[in-house]
Every structure is written in C-alpha cells, then in structure tokens.
C-alpha cells in the first residue's frame, strides 16, 4: 500500500449516510457514465503551443471537457474552437483525467465492492500499458516524457496509476499488475529518473512518482538508497519548505508542491520511514500558513509566478484542509474549513467531475461542503467532520517567505510589503513591492503571471509590472531582502524592509506605517553613484498632473525590463510638489519626492486576461533620495507630505486628530494632537524573526564583496582566448560542450562545430562550421529574411533552428548583461537571418553556406562596436534535426552538460571567456 490505510475501518467510515460516504456517492455519480463509454486516451502525445487551450480573443483557458476532444469552448464568448492545437492541449488534460479516474474506480471497488469499477480500472490500465511506448519521447518543453511535454506531468500521471494499482491489489484484483509494471511503471520511472530539477516544486512530483513506482515494483533497496541520497524527498522537505512551513518558490507553488509532499509523507508512513519530527512540524505548518496571507476577497496573493486572483473557495483547497487536519488536528484548519463551508459563493459546479489529477485548473468561487472533496479525503480524512473554529484575519509576518501583512477593518483592508528569501526560477524582481487592497478593490496590485507561452510573461516578470523600485530602467537583480521592522498595535503598526543590491551597489529601504484609515509609504535609497530610481506609483487613478506630452522610454533594453510592453507613453514637466491621486473606489494618495521627479504614464498590460491599464510612474535622480506617499481608504480632512523631512507626513483625520510621522532612532514616531491634548506612538525595530525589538540596526550594512546574498552563483574558472593581431583562435566544440534535451550526445546525435575568431584592421570575425549530419533546418515564413512568429511559445522562433547565438560583454558585467548579442540562422541564399538580442545593439555582417551535413557562418563585427579593452565572449551552436519541431541540443563554448530546456536565447554564464588581443 502507498497509503497508511486501515481498509476495514475505512469501509465502515465511508458507508452510505456518513459524511465520507457522501464523497463516495458523489464520485460514484460522476464516474458511472464512464461505465458505458471508454475513458479518453489520446492517440498522440500532448503538445504545448501558444494557441492550444486558450481563447484567442479573451486569453482565458478553454473549458476542459473529457468527452469532447475536438470542440473546446470559451466561457467568455461561448465559441467552440476546433483548431488541432486545442486538441493537442486537451490531450494533456485527458491523460491526467483518465489516470485519476482509474484511482476513483479502484477506490470505489475497494470500499464498496462494485465489480463494474474493478473492470473499468483494469480495462483502462491495460489500454495505457499497451499504448505507453507508442508516444514518442521528443520535442518536450521541460524534461523527457512520452505522453506529455514535461516530465512532472508524467510524474503526476504515473503516481495516479501507482495508486490505482495499489488500491486494486489491496482489494484482491491482480489481473493487470504485471503488465502495468512491465510496460508503464518500469519504463516511465526509468525515464523520470534521468532528469532531476533540484529544489523545484516539480521535482517533488518526480520524487514521489519514482518512490511510488519503485515501491510497487518491489525495489525496496532502491527506495531506501534514494531516500538516503542528498537529492530525494527528505532533501526537499528540508530545503524546499522554509522554517515557517511555506514553499520557497511562493504562494502558487506552495500548494502544488505541498500536495506532492503529502503523497510522499503518506508513503513514508506506509513503508515505516516517517518524516522526522522537525520536518513533520514544518510540513504541518504548510497546511496552515498559506491562509495567513489571504486577501480580503478570499483569493490567494498573486506573488511571484502565481496565477492571478485564485479563490480558495474551491474543492481542492477544502480537501487540502481536510487532509491537514487528518495529519494533525489543528483548530486553525477547522477555522478555515468553517469559512470554506459557510455556504458563501454561487451554487455552481465544483469542477471536480472534470478534474485533471493534481495539475490544477482553477475555477471561480463556489459554495462548498465536505461532500465536494475527492478520493484523497475519501481515503485519508478524519471519519467525522472537522470541528469548526473561528476565522480571525490578523496582521502576519512570514520573514523568509517575504510576506509582511497589516490588516485593518476586520481584514477588509490589506497592506503588504514584499521581499524575503530568493524564490528560485519562479521569483519576480519585485523586492519592496507594496500591495494595498480594500475589500474587492485593488489600488496597488500584484498581477502574478499569465500564460508561460505568451510573450507577456516577460512583462509580468519585470519590476515595472509591480509597485517596486527599479534602477536606471532595469529590473532588479536577484537578492535577498531583510525584514528590519514589523510591529502592529492595532491602531498603528509598521513594517520595514531593506533590499541590498537592487542594482550593483544600490540599496533601498521601504517603510510602511499603517494606521486606521490610511498608511504612510516611504522609499529611501543610497548608491555609490548617481542613479535614477523609478517607482510605479499607481494604476488607473485620476491625478492632478497636466501638460502631458508624448515621450520615448526604452529602459535598459532587457526583454524583462518591461519597457517593450508600454504604449502611449507621456510625460510632464509641470508636476506640482505633491501629486494627488484618486481611485474610483474613493481611495486617495499623495506623493512627493526629495528631488524634482519626472512623472510619466503609459498603457501597460493589466492582470492576466484583463484589459490594459494606465500606469503612473515617477523617476527620481540621485545617489540617495526619498519618495514619500500617503494612501487613505477612509475620508481624511487633510494630508501633507514632505520628502525632505524630518516630519514626512501629517494626516488630519475626520475627528480632528492630527498625526505627524517621522523616523526616529528607535524606529518610527507618530506625534498625535487630539482636542488640544498631545500624545504619541513609538514603534520599534524587529529582530530577524519579525519580533519587536528596539536593539536592531535600522539599516543593515550590505554584504561585503563576495559574501553570500542568497543568489545562486556558479563558480567557473575564467578562460582567456588569446588572439594575435594577424592570426585566429580556433576551438572544436563537441561532447564536452553539449547541452542536451531528451537525447544525450552520441550515436546519431553527435554534432560538432569548429569555432574560429580572428581580427582584421576593422573587424572581429567569428566563423562557425557546424557538422550536424543534416542540412540546416530553419523556421520559414513569407519573407525568409523576416523571422516568423513562434507557434510554440514566447521564445523567438529561431531558437528552434540550426544556428548561432553569439554574445559579447564587458568583464565584471553582471551575468546575462551583454553589450552585443545576436541570434543568427543560415539561409539558403547564402545570407543569414540575424536578430539582435540587445536593444539598439550592434548587428554584424553575416554570410552563411548551407551544406548537406551542416552549415558554415561568418559574422563580421566592427571593432568600434565592441568593448575591446575588457571583452568577454560566448557562443552557442543550436542544432535541430528535420524530424523535430524544437531544437535537440546546443554546443556551448563556455561549457556543456546539463539540460537545455527553457533556455531560449538567454545566456548568463558566471565567468564567460575573455578575449585578449595580443
């Protein structure tokens, strides 16, 4: 068994008329129609494209209907789309839907003995066993897989098949076991084991699938060896879950990863290796802490790569709380369940009937009861309903997760300051982002992330898309943010965070003081040079600014700096000393700057699947400075802000109380004058855990050069390429330089290339001769010199072609910041299609020659366009055989190994080779 289940007791607990029996009755009603028709098993593997699964008009996910593979309806426009790309996306959901239904059938047979469900499960598992090898392991997006396009999806699928088999065999049905083990469990687990994703949330599912499959295969020594390794489930419990129980990658990935950890924790109990007490406590807190940051409208914060406005009033969240309470009785979970089961929300379908295993498809809020939970609660929840607790939304601080929240008006007002530990690849450059929500109104909002295959993903991953500071037009560089203050006394409280190295040697502090009816916002920075700080202040608010004139804003030029997504950019040179803003909800704001600020506005993407929005921003120059604002959601008599201090804000409330705000040596001082009586409130600094302490330093010193800041660093020995004035440097690239996808270097997949670099009086000449074993494959459109749109994802189409990525930078530039970079592919007419990867960057002359077994390309860069005195260089050769639609692999000058998924044309070696001219 993969679950620690007392079968006889569970049969009694799920009898008709019990609360768990109601879950069984619901699953039975949903599954019974599939006794008359086969569960869907797609002929072809699933395929990820930009079009597939989304309405081309509204950008929303199309309805998943397991019985309708060729008609996919948009709920917004009620149009049914029939494009093949939608069917290919549907195939992913169909595979997961069917795998989960085999678990439903096996569970119902185990608990209620219905032979029809035994036959349904065996028949379906047998068909999957017969078909598994027919799906090709090719053209994947994120790891090797046969039925899907990403490894973690196959892991979820395999995990469900393992549970179905385990439940069937526990009920005495052994008919399908050997076939499923030989044809699915063994080859699928072997494939998954070739790909490790480190601390990623996806690796949780890979690990649990491997351990479950090996347990079902009887490979107990292999399970023990894996558990004792440094890269298995215990490691993810230790390093993925932070001390407060939250998953390090953020809110959306917390629930996804934690559900996977639940399967793992139950498996470890079953095999007699339970989670150690310290991590069991941390795992338990993981059920509770996500609700600490819940927004007033019962949606989860859209921090980092989270989906936007995900309601917790969905059956999956309720089941999660049921499973958490069964793990350890906790009245906090009882309080959440009382809220979820309070009958609020429309009486609408829960979407459980079309659920796709653990690859969630979020829907709107609905009224819920315990009967809406699924098979996990049916088997593992407490037999009796969870005792109700009292829901009390209060201010909360989770320093490592980076969430600090002040609540007012019974939780209807929510102010949060972002920034904590690094969040890996799913983090956003949004340190010191400020969120403000009043009821359902969101004056200051985090838009989360939209589709991973749309170009707008780069917008949502920019600092510009948040209410956070950026430096010199560039998104923030990775780094940690330190909590220096968090104290809430009810009527007044404050939170402060310090972010070091938003850009090299640029540090900033943001202080948010939250009172009844208003908050004070203070952003301060210090740098070792003159910089320009840009702060996105508001969205879709009215202001007192005039004399708008069109402007051009290019930013620093990076794709994820966000400026490429702006339109209708306007600026004004006549801004008053204090800019006054008004939101349609009645919320008001006032902002001032320590130096004359340049105010500007632009149209930018709204939250995913929402209309574009007008954003108001301010640029403030200087090596140090301050931006001060006040936000009021309740009526006030007057507000005065002064960014040059020492009193930074004076607010007079409707009852005549005058509150003056200023920084103090101990923290923050609020002077009060009410009915001619003076008093004050003094707020203090905090220790690292967010507890009030007057001893903490206000501005922690930035780490010394080379000190650990939380960013991931790859230490690579620098390589120098010595080029005499009249000679060439040359190097062969082969197996040691190869970055693979599904196929390792060798056999029919053994590309090589010869690189030569030379210098003439006027040019630096880069020559690449690639030997791939086939003529070059290049995406084509109408005009061969114009790159076509990429139908697969948001990368440039030419990354999936035979060609070159060429990069030049300066020594000591931050990784990934290049002075010149191009993507070039050979064309049949002897030219090359060259695309600059740097805004306004130089483009070389290019010539190419297509050959039967490869291609040759010459790039000629004018010397004056390159920083010759400290030049760094790297080069990548892309290879795509004719039978694929995505590139198969890359040859990388600075070093290969690893996997090449999701790299696009981005390249950030820690120590790229230098070019030194003799």
ABEGO torsion letter per residue (X at the ends): XABBBBAAAAAAAABBGBAAAAAAAAAAAAAAAAAABBBBBBABBBBBBAABGBBAAAGBBBBBBAABAABBBBAAAGBBBABAAAAAAAAAAAAAAAAAAAAAAAAAAAAAGBAAAAAAAAAAAAAAAAAAAABBBBGBABEBBAABABAAAAAAAAAAAAAAAAAAAAAGBAAAAAAAAAAAAAAAAAAAAABBAEABAAAAAAAAAAAAAAAAAGBAAAAAAAAABAABAAAAAAAABBAAGBBAAEAAAAAAAAAAAAAAAAAAAAAGBBBBAAAAAAAAAAAAAAAAABBAAGBBBABEABBBGBBABBAAAAAAAAAAAAABBBAAAAAAAAAAAAGBEBBBBAGAAABBEABBBBBBBBBBBAAABBAAAAAABBABBBBBBBBBBBBBBBAAAGBBBBBBGGGABBBBBBEBBBAEAABBBABGBBBBBBEABBABBBAEBBBAABAAAAAAABAAABBBBBBGGBBBBBEBBBBABBBBAGABBBBBBBBBGABBGBBBBBBBBBBBGBBBBBBBBBBABBBBBBBBABBGBBBABBGBBBBBBAEAGBAAAGAAABBGBBBBAABBABBBBBBAAGBBBBBBBABBBBBBBBBBBBBBGBBBBBBBBBBBBEABEBBBBBBBABBBABBBBBAAOABABBBBBAAGBBBBBBBBAAGBBBBBBBGGBBBBBBBBBBBAAGBBBAABBABBBBBBBGBBAGBBBBBBBBBBBBBBAABBBBBBBBAAABBBBABBBEEABBBBBBBBBBBBAABBBBBBBBBAGBBBBBBBBABAABBBBBAABABBAAABBBEBBBBBBBBGBBBGBBABBBBBBBBAAGBBBBBBABBGBBBBBBBBBBBAAEBBBBBBBBAAABBAABBBBBBBBBBBBAABABBABBBBAAEBEEBABGAEABBBBABBBBBBBX
